[in-house]
Amino acid sequence: MEPRLGSAGRAIGVRRLRVLQLIPREGARQTELASRALITKQALSEIVDTLEADGLVSRKPDPLDGRAWLVSLSRQGELVTTSFDRAMETVEADLARSVGAQDYETFKRVLRQLGRLEI
């Protein structure tokens, strides 16, 4: 499932979608997003460049720190993330029906535990 920009748009890609999902409603500094995404500031900057070129985010100087940039979702970015979230809710509901709600909840709990491990 590769989200696209409009009917003829290019694929967003997993890394770009992940960054979109990490942007809070009030926006976030690029350094904060890089940390959340577990990527370098340089890699985040490249991703934000493409997201901005595609009209999914906007950047503006941080009023509290002139050296930093705030990244915010555009209206189109909000639509993309909302659409993807709805699609994932459908997938999760289908999985829960397939294996049973209790087993699916156990599966999600174990995945969260594994995600917290520092290996």
BELVEN-V751943 format. One record per residue. RES is the residue in one small letter. PHI is phi in degrees with one decimal (999 if undefined). Layout:
RES&PHI  RES&PHI
//
This chain:
m&999  e&-112.8  p&-58.4  r&-125.3  l&-87.0  g&67.7  s&-71.0  a&-113.3  g&-76.5  r&-80.3  a&-63.2  i&-76.8  g&90.0  v&-64.9  r&-64.0  r&-67.4  l&-63.2  r&-59.9  v&-63.4  l&-56.3  q&-68.4  l&-84.8  i&-82.9  p&-72.0  r&-53.9  e&-82.9  g&88.2  a&-154.5  r&-68.9  q&-60.2  t&-63.8  e&-65.8  l&-64.5  a&-60.7  s&-64.2  r&-63.1  a&-83.9  l&59.7  i&-132.8  t&-70.9  k&-62.1  q&-66.5  a&-63.6  l&-63.1  s&-60.8  e&-64.1  i&-64.7  v&-63.8  d&-56.0  t&-71.8  l&-64.4  e&-68.4  a&-62.1  d&-85.9  g&78.2  l&-94.0  v&-139.9  s&-130.6  r&-122.9  k&-146.9  p&-60.4  d&-73.7  p&-64.1  l&-90.3  d&-152.3  g&-60.0  r&-84.3  a&-102.3  w&-117.2  l&-99.1  v&-109.3  s&-129.7  l&-71.4  s&-81.9  r&-59.4  q&-63.3  g&-62.4  e&-63.6  l&-64.0  v&-63.6  t&-67.3  t&-63.4  s&-62.1  f&-65.8  d&-59.1  r&-64.3  a&-62.4  m&-67.4  e&-61.1  t&-65.0  v&-61.1  e&-63.4  a&-63.6  d&-63.4  l&-63.8  a&-61.9  r&-65.9  s&-69.2  v&-106.9  g&99.6  a&-59.6  q&-65.4  d&-64.0  y&-66.8  e&-63.7  t&-62.4  f&-56.6  k&-64.8  r&-62.6  v&-65.0  l&-61.0  r&-62.3  q&-63.3  l&-63.5  g&-65.4  r&-87.0  l&-69.4  e&-106.4  i&-100.4
//
